[in-house]
Amino acid sequence: MARRFTQRGGSMSIYSLKPAFQNLLRPIVQRLYDKGVTANQVTVLACLISVFVGVLLCCFSTHSALFLLLPLWLFLRMALNAIDGMLAREFHQQSQLGGYLNELTDVISDSFLYLPFALIVPFHFWQIGLFIWLALLTEMCGILGQVHGNSRRYDGPLGKSDRAFLIGALGLWYAIAGTFPPLFVWLMWGACIMLIVTCYKRVRNGLI
């Protein structure tokens, strides 16, 4: 759905590449609109596929080759997220329902796509649970900026696009190597710390 583009308080993030990515997708968006596809349909479809991929990888977490699906799907999902926003914004499909769907499906999708790592050594279920909870918290902090009369915040260092890159890279590593080095548990702790920093920056910048 439609997203507001905001200043990011000087932080670097993959999100800053979004305008260029949208320009590449614009011909596809036009064709989808011509065929009667709506932004809400794209939003719901992306969520359903994310849930399916997450459940599949949880059920077959020992089949490392399947985790190649993660980077592939995360890239396609990023494209679908851009497409639904462009359909809403450029073809006047914004709606209150769309706003709810946009935020809710994002956090549902993220949760299911991150969850399979809770079943893989050296990560722990409670550690991945914390990562998921903090990721959801960053999105809440982003939304609250808009709720309180300012703009929706997308500040980094570990926003949604950055998390997608991290999870996709982990999925690719697991698909190729079949295992994770024990030190990767500290990588996940580092990611949790970056999520806390992201929450702080979104709250701080949302108050400006």
Disulfide bonds with the S-S distance in Angstrom:
none
